[in-house]
Amino acid sequence: MNMKKPKNHRIKGDGVSKIYLKKDCTKYAVVDPEDYDRLCDMGYWYVSNGYAITNIKKADGKRTSLYMHHAVLDFKYDPNVDAVVDHINGDKLNNCKYNLQKITQQENVIKQKKRKDNTSGYRGVSWNKASGKWKAYIQVDGKQKHLGYFKELEDAVRAYKEAELKYYGK
């Protein structure tokens, strides 16, 4: 079935604008009206990680990807700066300024939801088939820190919670 892409439009009454995304006519990003004109003609599309993305040409002529939430906050990624743009409510297509904040990578890791492929039911704990034990780990400064292997799930969870307190203060 070949769907006709709807035109981008503004929603009257609730103060936001919709930008329909290429490759999936049913998905759209929400932006503030003042960002609409600047963003709607850039050709954003929906990608499997749940974000709206486009390609832009850099000053050197090379093309690079640009996430819509980065464009809204005029965020330039710099590997030497510990900052990311976070969607406060977790909706990756809500790119209104009230829903975006610059935070550190560490803060972003703390905020992340439990992964869908989580086998233990706990953050930072997974079953390791090779050892036949529970593996505990935590993200620190963008790197995974191994906390150990444990026979009992409760011991692995305890190790993660202690590391969470040590590294994140919570």
MOVENCOR-V751812 format. One line per field, one symbol per residue. ss: DSSP state (H for helix, E for strand, - for the rest). psi: psi as a letter, one per 30 degrees, with the letter a starting at -180 (. if undefined). burial: + if it has 16 or more other C-alpha atoms within 10 Angstrom, else -. Layout:
ss = ???
psi = ???
burial = ???
//
This chain:
ss = --------EEE----EEEEE-E-----EEEEEHHHHHHHH----EE-----EEEEEE-----EEEEEHHHHH-----------EEEE------E--HHHEEEE-HHHHHHH-------------EEEE----EEEEEEEE--EEEEEEEE--HHHHHHHHHHHHHHHH--
psi = kjkkklkklkkkegglkkjkklfjffkllklkeffeeeefgfhllklfgglkllklklegflklkjkefeeeghkjkjffkiklkkjegfjfgjhkefgkkklleeeeeefklklegkffgkkgklkjeefglkkklkkkhgkkkkflkkekeeeeeeeeeeeeeeefg.
burial = ---------+-----+++++++--+--+++++--++--++---+++----++++-----------++++++++-+-------++++++---+++++--++-+--++---------------++++++-----++++++++------+-++--+-+++-+++-++------
//
